[in-house]
Amino acid sequence: MNAPRKAFYLSDIPAAMRREQWPIGAALMNRWFAARGWAMPTAVKRGRQPAPPRAVDTTSVTMHWAMTVPRFAAAQRRLLATWSHGERLGPSSGEVVAQVRRWMSIYRVAGDRAFRFGDLTRRVPVIDIDCAINREVVDSAWYGAVDDFYAAFGSALVRLAVSGMVEPVTGGWRVTIDQVGTYLRDSYDFNGDQPLGSWGPDGLSRVAILAPAIEVDVRKQPALLRQGFAYFSVGNESFRRYRGVTGMGGDFMIYSDIRVQRLNQPVVVMVPR
C-alpha cells in the first residue's frame, strides 16, 4: 500500500519553486510570507503615491537578471526604440510636461533660469515618481515556456525615466532630454481575482485544472480525501485567505536597478506656461 502524500500547504510553494529552479520567484514569495499582513492600496500599485519603506524591495531583482529573459529584453529594446517616435511621443510629451511642472513645484526651482530636470543617480523608487514618463508591458509566459520570471511576476513593466536641461523660452520652457534610464517595476500583491495555476510538491502543473483549493492554514490537517491529490488550485484569493488566517503576508513594490544611457540625438519637448 502506498503511503499517504505529505500535506502540501500554500506556504510550501516557494520550496516547490526551488525544485523547478526558480530562485527569484521563491525568494519574492518567501518575503511576502515573512512580512506582516498588508494589502497594497490601488494608489500605491498604480504609482500615484509611494509605498511605505518596509514595502519596497530594491535588491531582489537586477536588470542583469531581467535582461536574460528574452521577452523582458525585447520589451526593453522596444521601449527604447519607440518612446520618442510618432504617436507614442504624444503621451510621453504629456508626461514630460506633468513631471517638469511637478519638479519645479516640489524642488522649488525658479522658472526664469535653466535647470536640470531628472536625476537618474537617485534611488529608483524616487526616480519612478520624479521623472518616469513611459512604460512597456512584459507579457506573461503562461501560454509559452513558464519560467522564473513568470513565477516572480507573471507580467511586469519596463519603465523609462528621463533627464535633461530645461531652459526658459517665450511662452514656457524647452526640455532637451539627453539621458534615459530603464528599469523593472512591479507590484507584488494579490488584489483582485486571478488564477495562479495548480501547485504541488514538484512544482506547477498546467493540466491539473480540477485540483481542489489549496489549504492555507498549516495548523489544519487536510482531510483524508485531499491526501490523494498531487496538485492544488491556487489563486489570489488563496493568499488573501492566508493573510486573514495568519495575520502575515505583506504586499510590496519591486524595483530593479536602472540602466542609463545618453542619447545620441536629444529629444526636445516644449512645456507651456
C-alpha positions in Angstrom: 0.0 0.0 0.0 1.3 3.5 -0.9 1.9 5.8 2.0 -0.4 8.9 2.1 1.1 12.0 0.5 2.6 14.6 2.8 0.3 17.6 3.3 1.0 20.5 0.9 0.1 24.0 2.0 0.3 27.4 0.4 3.4 28.3 2.3 5.2 25.3 0.7 5.0 26.8 -2.8 8.5 28.6 -2.5 10.1 25.2 -1.9 8.3 23.8 -5.0 9.6 26.8 -6.9 13.1 26.0 -5.9 12.6 22.4 -7.2 11.6 24.0 -10.5 14.9 26.0 -10.3 13.0 29.3 -10.0 15.0 31.0 -7.2 13.8 34.6 -7.8 10.2 33.6 -7.6 10.8 31.6 -4.5 12.7 34.5 -2.8 10.0 37.0 -3.5 7.2 34.8 -2.3 9.1 34.0 0.9 9.5 37.7 1.5 5.7 38.1 1.2 5.0 35.2 3.7 7.5 36.7 6.2 6.1 40.2 6.2 3.4 41.5 8.5 0.0 41.5 6.7 -0.5 44.5 4.4 -2.8 44.8 1.4 -1.5 47.3 -1.3 -3.8 50.2 -2.0 -4.6 50.9 -5.6 -2.9 54.3 -5.5 0.4 52.7 -4.5 0.1 49.9 -7.1 -0.6 52.5 -9.8 2.3 54.7 -8.7 0.2 57.6 -7.6 1.7 57.5 -4.1 4.8 55.9 -2.7 4.8 52.6 -0.8 5.9 52.7 2.9 9.6 51.9 3.2 9.0 48.4 4.6 7.1 47.6 1.5 9.8 48.4 -1.0 12.3 45.9 -2.5 15.2 47.3 -4.5 17.6 44.4 -4.1 16.0 41.1 -5.1 15.8 41.8 -8.9 18.5 43.2 -11.1 18.4 44.4 -14.7 21.2 42.0 -15.4 18.9 39.1 -14.5 15.9 40.6 -16.1 17.7 41.1 -19.4 18.5 37.4 -19.6 14.7 36.8 -20.0 14.1 37.2 -23.8 10.6 38.7 -23.5 11.8 41.3 -21.0 14.8 42.2 -23.1 12.6 42.5 -26.2 10.2 44.8 -24.3 13.1 47.0 -23.1 14.5 47.4 -26.6 11.0 48.1 -28.0 10.5 50.8 -25.4 13.9 52.5 -26.0 13.2 52.4 -29.8 9.7 53.8 -29.8 9.0 56.1 -26.8 10.1 59.3 -28.7 8.7 58.4 -32.1 5.4 59.0 -33.9 2.1 58.6 -32.0 3.9 57.4 -28.9 5.7 60.7 -28.3 2.4 62.4 -27.7 1.7 60.6 -24.4 5.3 60.8 -23.5 5.3 64.6 -24.1 2.3 64.9 -21.8 4.1 63.0 -19.1 7.2 65.2 -19.5 5.1 68.3 -19.1 3.5 67.0 -16.0 6.8 65.8 -14.5 8.7 69.0 -15.2 5.9 71.1 -13.6 5.8 68.8 -10.6 9.7 69.0 -10.4 9.6 72.8 -10.4 6.9 72.8 -7.6 8.4 70.1 -5.4 12.0 71.2 -5.6 11.1 74.9 -5.8 13.1 75.6 -9.0 12.8 79.1 -10.3 11.3 79.1 -13.8 13.4 82.1 -15.0 16.7 80.2 -15.3 18.0 77.0 -16.8 18.0 73.9 -14.6 18.4 70.1 -14.9 15.3 68.0 -14.7 15.6 64.4 -13.6 18.4 62.8 -11.6 19.0 59.2 -12.7 21.6 58.6 -10.0 18.9 58.6 -7.2 17.1 55.6 -5.8 14.9 54.0 -8.4 11.7 54.4 -6.3 12.4 58.2 -6.3 13.2 58.2 -10.0 9.9 56.4 -10.7 7.9 59.2 -9.1 10.1 62.1 -10.2 10.9 61.6 -13.9 9.4 58.3 -15.3 7.4 59.1 -18.4 6.7 55.8 -20.3 6.4 52.1 -20.0 6.2 48.8 -21.8 4.3 45.7 -20.6 6.3 42.4 -20.4 3.7 39.8 -21.2 3.0 36.7 -19.1 4.5 33.4 -20.3 1.5 31.4 -19.2 0.9 30.3 -22.8 4.6 29.8 -23.5 7.6 28.5 -21.5 6.8 29.1 -17.9 10.0 30.2 -16.1 11.4 32.0 -13.1 10.3 35.4 -14.4 6.7 34.1 -14.6 7.0 32.6 -11.1 8.2 36.0 -9.8 5.9 38.4 -11.7 3.5 36.8 -14.2 3.7 40.0 -16.2 5.7 43.2 -15.3 6.6 46.6 -16.5 9.7 48.1 -18.1 9.7 51.8 -17.1 11.6 54.6 -18.8 12.7 57.7 -17.0 14.4 60.8 -18.5 16.8 63.6 -17.6 17.6 66.8 -19.5 18.1 70.5 -19.4 15.2 72.9 -19.0 15.5 76.4 -20.4 13.0 79.3 -20.2 11.8 80.4 -23.6 8.9 82.6 -24.8 5.7 81.1 -23.6 7.2 78.3 -21.5 10.2 76.1 -21.3 12.2 73.9 -23.7 13.2 70.5 -22.3 16.2 68.9 -24.0 16.2 65.2 -22.9 19.7 63.8 -23.3 19.6 60.8 -20.9 17.2 57.9 -20.4 17.1 55.1 -18.0 15.1 51.8 -18.0 14.3 49.5 -15.1 11.8 46.9 -14.0 8.9 47.8 -11.8 6.2 45.6 -10.4 3.8 45.3 -7.5 3.8 42.0 -5.6 0.2 41.9 -4.5 -2.8 39.6 -4.6 -5.5 42.1 -5.2 -8.4 41.1 -7.5 -9.3 37.6 -8.8 -6.6 35.8 -10.7 -5.9 32.0 -11.1 -2.3 31.2 -10.5 -2.3 27.5 -11.6 -2.2 24.3 -9.7 0.8 23.6 -7.4 2.2 20.6 -5.6 5.5 19.5 -4.1 7.1 19.0 -7.5 6.1 22.5 -8.8 3.5 23.9 -11.2 1.0 21.9 -13.3 -0.8 23.5 -16.2 -3.0 20.5 -16.8 -4.4 19.8 -13.2 -7.4 22.0 -13.8 -9.8 20.2 -11.5 -7.5 20.3 -8.4 -9.1 21.2 -5.1 -8.3 24.5 -3.5 -5.0 24.6 -1.6 -5.0 24.6 2.3 -3.6 27.8 3.8 -3.6 27.0 7.5 -0.7 24.8 8.4 -2.3 24.1 11.8 -5.1 22.3 10.0 -4.6 18.8 8.9 -6.1 18.4 5.4 -9.0 15.9 5.0 -8.0 12.3 4.1 -9.6 12.7 0.7 -7.2 15.6 -0.2 -4.2 13.4 0.5 -4.7 11.6 -2.8 -4.1 14.7 -4.8 -0.7 15.7 -6.2 -1.7 19.3 -7.1 -3.9 22.0 -5.6 -5.6 25.0 -7.2 -4.0 28.4 -6.2 -5.3 31.9 -6.9 -5.0 35.4 -5.5 -7.8 34.6 -3.1 -5.6 31.8 -1.6 -3.1 34.4 -0.4 -5.7 36.7 1.0 -7.2 33.8 3.0 -3.6 33.1 4.3 -3.4 36.7 5.4 -6.7 36.5 7.1 -5.8 33.3 9.0 -2.3 34.2 10.0 -2.0 38.0 10.0 1.1 37.6 7.8 1.5 38.3 4.1 2.7 41.8 3.2 2.4 43.2 -0.4 5.4 45.1 -1.7 6.7 47.1 -4.6 9.7 45.7 -6.6 12.2 47.9 -8.4 15.3 46.7 -10.2 18.4 48.9 -10.6 18.4 51.3 -13.5 20.3 51.2 -16.9 21.2 54.7 -18.0 22.3 55.7 -21.5 23.0 59.0 -23.2 21.0 59.8 -26.3 23.0 60.4 -29.5 20.2 62.7 -30.6 18.5 64.6 -27.7 14.7 64.8 -27.7 13.1 68.2 -27.3 9.7 68.7 -25.6 8.0 72.1 -25.0 6.4 72.8 -21.7 3.9 75.7 -22.0 3.3 78.1 -19.1 
